């Protein structure tokens, strides 16, 4: 979904920092995180509805194994099968076998788009409010089939977000340059006037940097990740740290 709209209250906003005009955010695991529906017991329930028995103790390892399915596909076009394959792999790694496997995986894919299954990180609204007040345009760029308009409504983000682009309607997934170019063009900013913030080195950081955008890696789990290939890319553990990073540019 590609949505561009004026955010509210822009008349009281101050001038933005330096040459920075726009900040784009990833959505999943940057602004929101999955609730119980997508935890071990949630996957057990998915399996049960389709006649599949799974071992919840294997959930963490199953997710790690399945995550590889999202990285190995060289086709940058958005294809639901990529994500259906992820859900199928999780169930299989948890021991699920049977004729209901495909239907189960597709249900997992469809349910991932439901906003009620997710929660907003506590640092999101304070950070967006502060950045918006400084005159920055804020946007979303997400590899998703979730309706980003519904997402903004559900989490009351419309006052801060000027626009959003999803890979399912734009056609290409991050890190393909096309999805970033769409976002930049629609917001009317140049690459060197914008920054991408997200939790993925390959999708968010690499995708933005190839166009000359600024980038910030969000490491919420404090794993100590660093961008060794691009040491100029800051790493933060909370969006509360973002204004300071922008001010230093």
PyMOL commands that set and color helices and strands:
alter all, ss='L'
color gray80, all
select helices_A, chain A and resi 10-12+36-38+40-49+56-70+80-93+101-111+115-117+123-133+148-154+167-170+177-187+191-193+201-209+239-247
alter helices_A, ss='H'
color red, helices_A
select strands_A, chain A and resi 2-4+22-25+32-34+118-120+137-142+163-166+194-198+214-218+234-236
alter strands_A, ss='S'
color yellow, strands_A
deselect
rebuild
show_as cartoon
